[in-house]
Amino acid sequence: MKDFVKIEKTIDTDVLVVGAGNAGMMAAAAAAEKGAQVVIIEKEDSINLMRLGLAGVGTNAQKRANLTIDKYALVEHLAAFAQHNVDQGLIYHWANNSAAAVNWVEDNILKPHGAHLRAEPDALVTSSAYQGFPTENDPTIDDQSFVSYGKWFQEKVIELGVTLQFKTTLIELSKKDNTVTGVIAKDLTSQKLIKINATKGVILCTGGYSANKELLKEWNPLALKKNVYNDSPRNDGQGILSALKIGAIKDEEPAECIFDRGLVPVGKKTEDMFVQTATYQDWLWLGSHPLLKVNLRGERFANESVPYQFIVNAASKQPGYLYAMIWDDDFAEYSKKFHTLGCARVGFPGYMASAEKLREDTLKYVKKGLVVQANTITELAQKLQLPVENLQKTVDRNNNLVKAHIDQDFGKEAYRLTPIKTKPFYGCILGGRILCTSDGLRVNKKMEVMDQNYQPIKNLYAAGNDSGGFFFGSYPDRVPGLAASHAQTFGRLAGQAAAKK
């Protein structure tokens, strides 16, 4: 910031948290509990969504359910999933501290309002492609539906004495020698600049860069081809950029969380779409079910029984980057046997309460024209602008594999093979939805941001998707609740570390 730019206001605090999401809210609460004076700045006019499914190892909810997770198998799975392009010590650090963070949410946020966490025990392994871990803990009152706790969390941090300042955006970090002393911020209402001095530390929790197309072009250009929606329009990368400008380092390869639920109008190309939405616009829950998926030539191209992101990755090696999903009128019945995990499952804690609700949610897109309906495969192919002969051959082959009770082409589990025989037939064009980027600033176990020499930049911390070293490539969705837990656990550790100074 140039010296001649006028600072209209100065704020002094012990700890400054930038970003009021899962990581930031936990960081603020943890620092305040340690006696620090805490300010949070958030560029929007509300806190971000507090995620529901929370992963943990050895949580109180899991103990009540007599559920034990092999921590070492889980950590090695996560490292291997990332081809060990991670700091495995950070993953162990998460596993060792996750229960304390999850329990804190239950004890301090949920229980005072009559809610609790329910552990989900039924993750299972059915093939090498489908290895799940029962890490999920869900906030609920009745064990039959979710309860949102964002409002309660906000009330808790205010009770702890935290100052929440909305419509305030980070401009740059202030640094003297090798120590971060605070930030220059802007009040977006008055457009005035604010200097915030933070004597104990600044914690960056701004949530990655998935909304910033220029940064995606630079750091993860394939994401702009694979994805047609961004579901985190807050995440402009400002936290990461501000740290890089003062000598921090970040992950050198991209990591992202992509869901396979992005409906694309027939005829649209992937380069024509990158819809920024905070409301999950045109989000097809059925898209994460292992139904028949074909490329834009009407040919099957991968095992559909894989993590959400994998089918989007596979489609990126096909013409046009998009793909079609084909199914018949019995799809709601098929969904009952798929045993999907996390938010894609049918019934609580999935977001579709029942197979009937899933059917209702799907058919509403027929009315919008994003899902097409037909009485013949020829008609369906024509409506989807797919080669008729190719799609008919693919559907015939699929039905023969169902009869044989073995997927001789791509190895999908037999119980997940489903026929296409009951009219009407349905189809849609799908692309990826990027929920967040996860390649962030390199941090140590104190959540201190590191410089080019892998030494901590004093008084600078990062958590959530501003912090790196934990994910690589695709998100491991068969460890349900991991993203939220990573944010909350490391946010809590960052807050505690900053407050101790």
N, C-alpha and C positions, 0 to 999 in steps of 0.2 A: 504494500500500500504506500503510495507516494506521501511524502511528508506534508504536502500542501493540502491533502484531502482533509476536510474538517470532521473531527469526531464530535458528535453532538452529545454523547452521554458515555459515562464510564461506570461499569459495574465491577465490584470486587467480590470474589468468592473463593472458596477453597478448591472445589472441584466443579468443572464445567463439563456437562455431557451434551454432545451434539447429536440430536436425533432422538425422538421419543417413540421408539418401537420396542420390540422385545428385548434387545440388548440394552438400549438406552434406559428404559424404565427400570430394568433390574440393576444396572450400574448405579443409577441414582439412588435407588432404595438401599443398596448395599453400602454405598459411601455414607449416606445419611445415618444409617444404623451405627456406623463406626464413629459418629459424632462430627462428621465434616459438614460444612455449609455447602449446599449443592444447588446449582442452577442448571436447568435443561433448556436448550433452545431448539425449536422445531419450526421448520419453514412453512409447514401447513398449519391449519387452524384446529387440529386435533391430534391426539396421539395416534400412532399407527395400530393396525389390528394386532391384538395380542393372540397369538396362535393357540389352537385348542389342543391337538395331540402333542404331548410333551414326552420325548424319549427320556429314559433314565435306566440306570443299572443299580438295582438294590433299593428302589424307592420304598417308602412306607406302604404305598398302595400295592406294590408287588409283594411285599412281605405279607400283607393281609390276604393276598390271593395265593400264598404259598408258591410263588413264582420265582424261580432262580434263573439268572442269565449267566452263561459262561462269558465273563468279561474278556478273557484272553482270546477266545474264539471270535467274539464280536469285533474286538479291536483289529485282529489280524484280517478278518473279513473286510473291514472298512479300508484298511491299508492296501489289501490285495485288489479290492474293487478299484482303487485309484492307481493300480500298478506301482504302488509305493512312491508315487510322486507327491508325497505328503511328509509332514513331520510327525512320525508315528508317536513320538513322545507327547505331542499335543493331543492326539486322539486318546491316549491313555489318561492324560490329564482331564479330558472331558469325562471319560468313563469313571474316573475316581471321584469327580466332583459333581456329577450330574444329579445324583440322588439328593444331595443337600439343596441344590437349586429347586428341584421339583418339589421337595418336601416343604421348602420355604413358601412356595406359591400356595400349596395346599393349606398350610398352617396359618399363613398371614393374610391371604387373599380370599380363599374359598371358604374355609370353615367358619369365619365370622359371619358369613352370609348363608349358612346352611348347606353349603356345597362341599364336595370332596372329589378326589380323583379315583377313577376306576381303572385298574390295570387290565390290559387286553392280552390274554394268554395264548391266543390261538394262531400266532404266526407259525408257519410250517414250511418244511422243505419237501417239494414234490418233484423237483428235477434240479439239475445243475444250474438251470437258468432261473430257478425260483427258490432261492434260499432266503427265508425270512427270520427275523429275530423279534421276540415279543417285548419290544421296548416301550410300547405306547401306553401313556397314562392320560385319561380323558376327564376333563372337568364336567361334573354332572351333579344334579340334585337327586334325580329319580332313577339313575342307572339305565335310562331309556332314551335320553336326549342330552345334547350338549347344553351347557350354560356358558354364556359369554361373561368374561370377567374383566374386560378392559376398564369399564367405569369404576369397578372396585379397586383396581390397581392404581388408577389415577387418584382416587380418594386416599389410598394408602400413602403414596409418595408425598402428597400434600400434608397429610397428617404427620409425616416424618420431617416436615419443614422444608421440603424441596420447593424451589421456585420454578414453575413451568412458564416459559415465555414463548408463546406461539407467534406465527408469522414473522419469524426471525431466522435469517439464513446466514450460514457461515460464508465469509468472504475469504479470509486467509488466517493461517496460524501466525501467532507472534512468537518469536524465538530470540533468545539472547544466549550467545555462545552455543552450547549444546543443550540448552534447556528451553522447553516450550513454556511460555509465561502466560499464554491466554490466546484470544482470537480477536480479530476484527469481524464484526457481524453487521448485518443490515436489518433494520426494522422495515419489513415489507409494506407496512401500512403507511408509515410516515416517510419512507425512503431515506431515513437518517442512519448514519453510521454509528455503531456502538463499539466501544472498546471494552472487552471483558477480560479482567485479570483473574487468573486461576493459579493460586499459589501452590497447590498440591498436584494439579494435573488437569489435562484435557482428555476426555475419552470420546473417540470418534465412533459413532454408531449410526451412520447415515444410510447404510443399507445397500452398498454396491452401486452398479452403474447401468443396470438393464434398461433404463429410460433414456440413456444418452447415446444416440445413434452414432455420433462422431467417435466416442470412446469404443463402442462396439466395433466400428470399422477398423480402429487401430489395434485393439486388444483381442477381439473375438469376431472377426468378420463373418465366419460361417453362421454365427447366431442370427444374423440378419437374413440369411437364406433359409434357415431351418424354422424360424419363428414368424408367425403372422400376427401375434398378439404379445404385448408386454403387460403383465398384470401387476406391476409395481411402478406406477408412474412417478412416485416420489424419488426413486432411486437414480439420481443424476450423476453420481460419482464424485461429488464435491469433497467428501471426506477424504477419499483416497487421493485425489488430486492435490489437496492442500498439504497432505503429508509428503507426497513425492516432491513438491516444490521446495521443501526444506531438507531434502536428502534422505527420505525414507526409501525402502525397497518394497516391492510387491511380488506376488507370484508371477512367474514368467510365462505360464501357460494358463489358458482359460479354464474356468469351472463354472457350471451353471446348473440351475434346476429348471427343467423343462417338463411340462405336462402335455400329453397327447390329446388335447381336447379342443383344439382351435378350429372351429367351423369356417370353411372358406366358400364363398359363393362360387358356383360352377363357372368356369371360364376365367376366374381371377388367377393371376400369377403371384408367386410368393414375393416378388420384388415390388408388387403393387400394394402390399399390405404390411403395416407394422402398427397395429391399432393399440394406442395407449388407453388402458381402461382400469379403473379401480373397482369396477362392478362386475367383473367376470363376464363381460359381454360375449354372447354367442359361444358359451362354454358347454360342451357336450360331455356330460358325465359318462355316457356309454362309451365314449372314445377310449377309455382306459380298460375296457373289457377285451378279452382275447378272441374277438370275432375275426372273420376273414378280412385281411387287408391286402390291397393290391397297389401297384404303382400306376402311374398315369397311362401305361400301356395295357392295363388290365391284367397284369401278371403278379402273382404272389411273389414276395421278395424276402421274407424273413419270418422267423418264429414270432407269432404275435403274443406269446406268453412270456414277456420279458418286462423289466422295469419300464415305467412310463417313457423315459427319455430314449430308450434304446430303439424303439420303433421309429422315432423321429430321426435319430442318428442314421438308422438304416435307410430311411427314405432320402436322406441327403446324398446318398450314393446312387439314387435313381433319377431319371429324367424329371426335371421340374421341381424337385425337392418335396413336393406334396404327395399325398397318397389318398386312396379311397378306402372306405370301410363298407362292407357289404353284409347284410344280414336279412333274416326273414321274420315273419310276424310272431314267432314264438320266443323272441329274444328275452323277454322278461323272465320266462321260465328257465332259459339257459343261464341267466345271471345268478340264479339261486345256487347253482352248483360250482361257480367259478372260484369261490373263496378268495376274492380280491382283498387286499389289506388296506389299511389306512383310510384315506378319504374316499377311495374308489369302492369300498365294500358296500354291499347292499344290507341295510339295517344298521342300527347304531353300533359302533361309532362312525359309520359311513354317513355321507351327507344325503344319500337317498335312503329314506326310512324303510322302504320296502320295494319289492320288485314292481309293484303297481305304480309307486311314485317314480321309479326309473322309467317306466313305460310312458307315463304322463309327461315327464320332463323331456323325453326324446321326441314324442309326437308333436310337441309345441313347435319344434323346428321344422316339421313338415309344413305347418301353416306359414312359417316365415320363408319357406323355400330353400332353406339351407340343408334339409334332409329331403331327398326325393323318394317317391313311392311309385311302384310299378307292379303290373301283374305278370310281366315276363322279364327275363334277363335281358332280352334284346331291347325292350323299352327302357329298362333301368340303365343299360349301357349308354343308350342314346341320350338320356336325360343328364347323365354324368359326363358326357363327351368322352367316353372311353371306347376303345375298339371293340365292337360287338363280338366278333369271333373270339378274340383273346379272352374276354371276360366270360363268355359261355364256357370255353375250355377250362378256365380256372375254377368256375363254380362246379362244373362236372367233376373235375379232379378232386375238389374239396369234398364233395358228397361221397365219392368213392373211398376217400381216406376215412371218412366217418364210418362207413360200412365195414371197412377193414379194421377199424379200431386201432389204427396206428398211423402216425404222421410220418410217412416215408420220405417226405421232402424236406421238412425243417425241424422235426423232432418235438413238436408241441405235445404236451401231455394228452393222452387219449381222452380224458374226461373233459378237456377243454376244446375238443373238436366239436363243432356244431354244424348241422346240415343247413342248407338253404333250399327249402322245399315248400314251406307253408306260405301261401300268398296272403297279403301283398309282400313284395320284396322291398327292401330299403337300401339306400346308399347315401353317402355324403363324401365330400372332399375335406380332408383334414391337414392341418399343419401344427407346428409346435406353438406352445404358449410359454414364454420365458417368465418364470416367477421371480427369479433373481439371478445375479451373478455371485459367485462365491470365491473368485480369485481376488484376494485382498492383500493388505499390507502384512508383511512378515512380522510376526510377534513371537515373544518368548512366553514362558509359562506364567509370567506376571502380567501378561497382556501388554507389555511394553513394545512399542513399535521400534523396529531395528533400522539402523542406517546401513550404508554401503559396506561397512566393516563388520556387520552383524553385531554391532553394539547398540544398546538401547538409547534412543533419543529421550533424554530425561523429561519426565512429566508428560509424556505423550503415550496414550493407550488407544487400543482399538479392540472392538468386539463385534459380534454379529458378522454380517457380510462385508464389513470394512476390514476384517481380519482374515488372514490367509493361512496357508500351510495345512489346512484341514481337509479340503476337498480338491478334487482334480477331475476334469472332464465332466462326467455325468453325476447326477445326484443319486445316492443309494436309497431309493424310496422303500426298499424292503426292510429298512430299519425305521419304522414309522415314528414320526415326531422328531427326527434327528436335527433338522434345520432349526426348529424353534428351540430345542434344548441346547444346541450349540450356541445360539444367540444368548439365551438367558443364563446359561452356566458361565460362559466367558464374560458376559456383561457383569455378572455378580462378582467374578474374580477381579475384573478390572476395577470395579468400584471399591472393593475391599483394599486392593493394592494401592490405589491412589489415596485413599483416606488415611492409610497408615503413615504417610510421610509427614 
